[in-house]
Amino acid sequence: MVPVSDDRIVPVTMPKWGLSMQLGKITAWVVGEGDDVKAGDDLADIETEKISGTLEAADGGTVRRIVARVGEDVPVSGTIALLAPADVTDADLDAAVQEARAVIDAGVPDDAAGGPDLQTADVGGRRISFAGAGEDGDVVLLVHGYGGDRNSWLFLQEPLAARYRVYALDLPGHGASAKDVGEGTLDVLAGAVTGVLDALGAERAHLVGHSLGGAAVLAAAARDPGRIASLTLIAPAGFGAEINVGYLRGFADAQSRRELKPVVTQLFADESLVTRQLVDDLLAYKRLDGVDEALHALLGVLLDGDSQGVNSAALLAAAGGAGAGGTGAGDTGAGGAGPGGAVPVTVVWGRDDRIIPAAQAEAVTGADHRLIDDAGHMPHMEHPAQVQAAIEQNIARAT
């Protein structure tokens, strides 16, 4: 944050997308000086060493100064633009720009931390890796989907950590966790979820699961409903028969960049988010010992022939979630209850999901439904601010 003489000057800062992120680069400005913006408007396209994304405005106002130039590296939290009303003086704005430029020009300090240490838990003889952020508040556990890892949450974990203790794990067969998935059952995945909670000493936690991870957190909740404070399901598997089997089998089978990229682009509404670095990282993961076997084994969880192989509605009922009874809450409904009632459940889906149809959200009855425009199967990466708001509102219903 830049110290300025007028508190009406609101700095727009380089976001921290991922716990190890230290720098970001503006690839394009969506707005210009003099433009009026409101919270949620797109401001700039940003590229990190992991992925590209669009920064959304956290506050409304008038863009009075653009500080960061296109193509230059900016340290995390460095000021890249200034919002201010028209009656703020040019002198005050110029002073704030000078201070912001000094931070950008200084770069990242040599002793800057590279992110938290990776932690591990032994669960059923398997090493399960996870990383955390945040020092206060309730425990929130983020669980990725098929073929992903804890970095799937790079746009969300740090922002959520401002209010909660937020952990993201690598499911068995993924990331830095053991590649052994046994028979590839949902029970193995659910065990990883509860095992990490045990390692954290978390008596209750808010679970957030994406796709296959949604089924995994539901299975974990069904095991011990009293331990679950809330459930946020992002394009969860298991609430209908239809699924993109071509994507799943194509991802499992792909052995080259040429084969993998057209498969991965199906995850996003905006295919430009699939950078060369993202594809290279996925390809490097797929070439690790044991990954091919793990991915093909886990197809047995996701698929029954050419249909979905998980019954998440039954798991939700066993967990005592909002979907265990009642009626659909609609796009902005408020299903669920606080302590003493059903576990609050929110389901988030991208309207343009090409992997699992967004229409399946209707099967999660009694939940709060959030359908996100211009998003595919990865709404938490395409529109993280909207997904963050949905998660936090669901957590609030549990308190």
N, C-alpha and C positions, 0 to 999 in steps of 0.2 A: 504494500500500500504506500502510495506516495504522500508525504506530508505536504499539505497545501495550506495557504493562508485563508482560503474560503471553503468552508465545509459543504458548499453547494456543488463543488467540483467532485464528480464521482468517477474514480478510475475504473477502467475496464482492464482486467489483468489476464495474463497468460494462464489458462487453466492448468491444473495438474491432472492429466489423464493417465493414470497408472502410478503405482506407488514408487516406481524407480525413475519416472520422468523428471528430467532436469531442464530440458530445453524444448521449445516449440518454434515453428517457423510459420509466418503468415504467407500463404500461397496466393491469396486474393482477398481484397476487401469487398464485402458485399455492400457496405455503406460508405458514404463520403462525408466530409465535413459539412455541417449545416443540416444534415438529415435528422429528422425526428424518428426515434425508435421507441418501442414499448417492450416490456418484459416478454421474452420468448422470441423476439425477432432475430433473424440471422444477422450476424455482424461480420464474420470473417471466416474464411476457410483456413484451417490450421493443419500442419503436417508434423508428426513426430516420427521418431525412428521406428515406431510400431505400426502406426495407422494414421489416416487422414480423417478429419471430422470438421464439423461446422460449429463455431462458437455462437451460442445464443445469448442475447442480452439478459442479464439478471435484473436490471433496473431500466426504467423508462427515462427518456430525456432527449436532449439535442446533442448530437455529436459535434463538439466544438473543435477538437483537435485529434488528428491521427498521429500517433507517436511512432509506432513500429513500422518500418518499411517492409514491403513485400520482399521475401527472400532472405531476410536476416534472422539469425537465431536470437531468441528472447528467453531469458531464464524464467522458470515457473514463478508466478506471482508478479513478474515485471509488468509495468503499466504499458498497455499498447494503444490506448485511446482514452480520451477524456470526455465525459458527458457533463454538461452544465447549462443552466438557463442563459438567456440572451444578455441579462444584465450583469453577468460575471465579467470582470474586466479582462482585456487582453493581457495586461501586465501579469495578473494572477495566473492566467492560463499559460503564458510563456514561462513563468517561473516553475510551474508544475511540469511542463514539458522538459525543461532543463534537468530537473531532478530525475524524471523518468528515464531520460536518455543516458544519464550517468549510470544508472543501474544496468541498462541494456548493454552499454559499451563495456562495462566491467566484466560481463559474462558470468559464468558459474564459478564460484569460489573453488579453489583446488581441494579444500577439505569438505566440500558439500557431500552430504550423505546420499548414497545411491539407492535408498529405499530400505524397508525393513528386512530383517533376516527371515529366510524361509523356515517355517517350523514344520515338524513332522509328528505324526501320531502313529503308533503301531495298532492297527485294527485288524484283528483276525489273522495276524501274521503278515499283513501287508503294510507297507510304508505309505501313509497318506500325507501329502504335503499341503500346507495352507499358509497364507500370509494375512496379517491383520493391520488395521489402521484405526486410530481413534482411541482415546483413553477413558472416556466417560460414556454413560448411558447404557441402554439395553444392548444385548448381543444380537447382531444381525449376521446371518450366514448366507452367503451367495453361492449358488450351485449351478455350474454351467451345463451346457447341453452336449450332445453327441459330437465328438471330434474337437471340442473346445478345450479351454483350460481356464485357470483363474484370471488370465488376462482378458477374457471376454468382458470383464467388469471394469476395464480400465477407465471408462468414462463415469462410473458411478461410485466406486468404492471410496475414493478420496472425498468427494462431496458429501456422501452419507456419513463419513467419519467425523464431520464437524459436530454431529449430534449423537452418534452411536459408536459402539465398538464393532467394527465391521470386518468380517473375515471372509475370504474367498478360498475355496479349496480346489484341489485337482482330484477329480473322481478317479477311481482305479482305471488303469489303462490310458490315462491322460496326463499331460503336463509332466511334473516332476514326481508324480506318485508311481507306485509299483505298477508295472504293466500287466501283471497277472490279474485276470478278472474271474478266475475259476470257470464256472459254467456260464458266466455272463448273465447272471440273474439279477433282477431288480433288488433282491434281498442283499446282494453284495454292495450295490450302490447305496442303499439305505443305511447299511452298516457303516459305510464311510462317513455319512452325514452324522449319525449319532455318535460315532467314534470321535470325531472332531469336537463335537459338543462336550463329550466326556473329557477330552484332553484340555479343553478350555475351562472346565468346571462350571459350565453354564447350566443352571437348573431350568431356565426357560430361555427361549430364543425365538426370534422372528426369522422365518425361513423364506428365502427368495430363490425360486428355481426356474430355469429356462429349459423348455423343450423336454428332452430326456431328464434333465435335472429337475423339472417340475414333477415328473412322475417319481423321481428319487426322493424329493422332500415330502411328497404325499405318503409314500411308503414309510418314511421315517416317522411322520406324524401319526400314521396308523399304528405304529409300534407303541408309541408312548404319547397319546394325545395331550396329557396334562403338561407336557414339557414344551408345547408349542404355543407361543403367544399370538402369532399371526402367520398367515400364508399368503405370499404374493407369487402368482403363477404367470410366467411370461411365455405365451404360445406353448402351453404345456402339452406333452404327449398324452394320449389315452382318453380323450373325450369324444372320440368319433372313430369311424373306420378309415376314412380317407387319409392318405399320407403320400408324399412324393417319394415313391420307392426308387425312382430313377436317380434322384439326388442321393439318397442314403447309400445305395449300392455303388453309385458312381464315386462318391467320396471314399468309400472303403477300398475300392479297386484302383483308384487313380495312382499312377506311379511317376508321372512327370508333370511339369508345369503346364504343358499343353493340355493334358487330360484334366488337371485339377482346377485350373482357373474357371472354365465355363461352368463347372459344378458349383464352385463357391459363389459365383456371381448370383446364383439363384437365391442366396440367403438375403439379399438386400434389394430394396426398391430402387436405391441409387447405386448402380453397379460401379460407379467411379470410386466408391469406398474400398473396393477390392484392389489394393495396391500390390505392386510387385513384391514388396517386403512381406505383406500378409501372406501371399501365396507361398513365398519362399520359406517362411516360418512354418506354415502348415506342412509343406513338403518335407522339411527337415524333421518335424515331429513324426510324420508317417514312416520315415526311414529308420526310426529307432527300433532296436530289437524288441520284439514282443508286441509292437503296436498293431501290426497287420492282423495278428491273431486276435488281439483284444477287440479291435473294431468289428471284425467279422463275427466274433462271439456275441457282441452287444447288439448286433442286428437281430439276434434271437429275442431280445427284450422288446425292441421296437416293432418288430414285424411278426405277423402270423400270415404267412403267404405274402400277398400283396396288400394286406390290411394292417392296421395297427394291432399290436399284440399286447397292449396294456389296457387295463380297465381302471382308469384313474378316478372315475365317478365312484366306484366301490371303495377305493382307498380313501377318498375324501369323506365318504359317509362313515367309514371306520374311524377316521380321525376326529369326527365330530365337528367338521367345518361347516361353513355357511351353506355349502352345497348339499348338506345332508337333509335339507328340507326347505320349504318355502318356495318362492317363485323367483324368476330372474329379476335382477334389479335394473336392467337396462344399461345404457351407455354410461350413465352417471348415477346409478343407484347406490344404495348404502346397505348392502346385505351384511350379514354377520352381526356379532355382538361383542361386548366387552367381557371382562372377567365374569365368570359364573354362567356365561352363555356359550353359544357356538364360537369356535375359533373364527375371527374375522378373515375373510378371504377376498382377495382382489385378483382378477384375471386381466392381464394386459395383452393385447394382440395388435399386430400391424395389419391394417386392412388389406395390404397388398402381399400378404404372406403366400409364398409359392411352395412352401414345404408342408405346412399343416394349415388347412383353410381356417380363416378367421371366423367363419360361421360356427365352428365348433365351440366358440366361447359361450354360445347359448346353452350348451349342455352343462355348464358350470352354474347350476341354478342356485339362487340365493346369494351369489357373490356380487361384488361391485365390479362391473364390466367397464374396461377402458379400451376403446378401439382407437388406434392412432393412425391418422392419415399419413400418406407418403412414407410408410414404413413396411418392411417385409418381415422376415422371420427374426430379425435382430433389432427390435425397436429400442432396446437398451443401448445400442450403439448408434442407431440412426437419430433417435430423439431422446437422448438421456435425461434431459430436464423434465420431460413429461413423465417418464418412467420413475424418476426419482420422486416426483410429487405424488405419484400413485402409491409408491412404497411407503412414503412418510405418512400419508393420510391413512393408509391401512394400519400402520403401527400405532397411530394416534387412537384408532378405534379400539385398540386392545388395552389401552391404559385408562 
